Amino acid sequence: MMENSLMKRSRSRASRVKGYLVKNPGAVFIVAFQTLLLTCAGLLVQGKPAVASDVAAYAYWLLVTGVILQVISFLRNKENGV
């Protein structure tokens, strides 16, 4: 009985996450950017500035991609009256 309730909650959460990602396609890229940015901080603390610089370049492009996708999503939703 408890497993059934847990499965329903899991599906409900997965459905909400999926809906959020459909409405906000850039979110995954922006979260990845934040993760890489924290990785850069860790690399700098470890004394690896060259690697941190390379990772920061990838992080930047993830941010650019995420923002572009968010702008496209915003414009689409604005046109649809959502």
C-alpha positions as CSV (number, residue, x, y, z in Angstrom):
1,M,0.0,0.0,0.0
2,M,2.8,2.4,0.9
3,E,4.7,1.7,-2.3
4,N,1.7,2.6,-4.4
5,S,1.4,6.0,-2.6
6,L,5.1,6.6,-3.1
7,M,4.9,5.7,-6.8
8,K,2.0,8.1,-7.3
9,R,4.0,10.9,-5.6
10,S,7.1,10.1,-7.7
11,R,5.0,10.2,-10.9
12,S,3.4,13.5,-9.8
13,R,6.8,15.1,-9.2
14,A,8.2,13.8,-12.4
15,S,5.3,15.2,-14.3
16,R,5.7,18.6,-12.6
17,V,9.4,18.6,-13.4
18,K,8.7,17.6,-17.0
19,G,6.1,20.4,-17.3
20,Y,8.6,22.9,-15.9
21,L,11.3,21.9,-18.3
22,V,8.9,22.1,-21.3
23,K,8.0,25.7,-20.3
24,N,11.6,26.6,-19.4
25,P,13.9,24.7,-21.9
26,G,16.9,26.8,-20.8
27,A,16.7,25.7,-17.2
28,V,18.9,22.6,-17.7
29,F,21.6,24.6,-19.3
30,I,21.5,27.3,-16.6
31,V,21.7,24.7,-13.8
32,A,24.7,23.1,-15.7
33,F,26.3,26.6,-15.9
34,Q,25.9,27.0,-12.1
35,T,27.4,23.6,-11.5
36,L,30.4,24.3,-13.7
37,L,30.9,27.7,-12.1
38,L,31.1,26.0,-8.7
39,T,33.6,23.6,-10.2
40,C,35.7,26.5,-11.4
41,A,35.8,27.9,-7.9
42,G,36.9,24.5,-6.6
43,L,39.6,24.3,-9.3
44,L,40.9,27.8,-8.4
45,V,41.1,26.8,-4.7
46,Q,43.1,23.8,-5.7
47,G,45.5,26.0,-7.7
48,K,44.5,25.0,-11.2
49,P,43.7,28.2,-12.9
50,A,44.3,26.9,-16.5
51,V,41.8,24.1,-16.1
52,A,39.4,26.5,-14.3
53,S,39.6,28.9,-17.3
54,D,38.7,26.1,-19.7
55,V,35.8,25.0,-17.6
56,A,34.6,28.6,-17.3
57,A,34.5,28.9,-21.1
58,Y,32.2,25.9,-21.3
59,A,30.1,27.3,-18.5
60,Y,29.8,30.6,-20.4
61,W,28.4,28.9,-23.5
62,L,26.0,26.9,-21.4
63,L,24.7,30.2,-19.9
64,V,24.4,31.8,-23.3
65,T,22.5,28.7,-24.7
66,G,20.2,28.7,-21.6
67,V,19.4,32.4,-21.9
68,I,18.7,32.2,-25.6
69,L,16.3,29.2,-25.0
70,Q,14.6,31.1,-22.2
71,V,14.2,34.2,-24.4
72,I,12.7,32.1,-27.2
73,S,10.4,30.4,-24.7
74,F,9.3,33.8,-23.3
75,L,8.6,35.1,-26.8
76,R,6.6,32.0,-27.7
77,N,4.5,32.2,-24.6
78,K,4.0,35.9,-25.0
79,E,2.6,35.3,-28.5
80,N,0.3,32.6,-27.3
81,G,-1.0,34.8,-24.5
82,V,0.3,32.6,-21.7
